């Protein structure tokens, strides 16, 4: 394996060509261990190694592209405001705990059936429960409280690896069901 810039694992390059002019092209993988910082094989970097008699090797490359990965999808059902009030709540909540193993931009997209309902979403730190949210024991990272956006979207930029919760809130007026998707870009 040839010696190239730190953080790149280089493959597909030949041995040092002492005393000969030439050029080789190949691919290097991004990040530690060639994984691009996340699970699975990392994206490649197109590179060129050039040499001339008596000169050092040079490696020219472009940076690793960001990788967007889906890591969570599902469905939810929320009661109406009158259902929530009958249960002693001011509104109905749905929580989705999740864990990220790498830092990156975490995006959540939530869509639902009826345009007459107002659904709001947020990403909370830690494993939050409905009681934790109601008791003020959960800290919000990012929220979307638009009355008209459908679907609702939030992005938490540069989120550290760790435990978080997607919070879906039905502001009503009627009962609702829908889907959520979560992505990480790193």
Secondary structure, 3 states (H helix, E strand, C coil): CCCCCCCCEEECCCCCCCCCCEEEEEEEECCHHHCCCCCCCCCEEEEEEEECCCCCCEEEECCCCCCEEEEEEEEEEECCHHHHHHCCCCCEEEEEEEEECCCEEEEEEEEECCCCCCEEEEEEECCCCHHHHHCCCCCEEEEECCCCCCCEEEEEEEECCEEEEEEEEECCCCCEEEEEEEEEEC
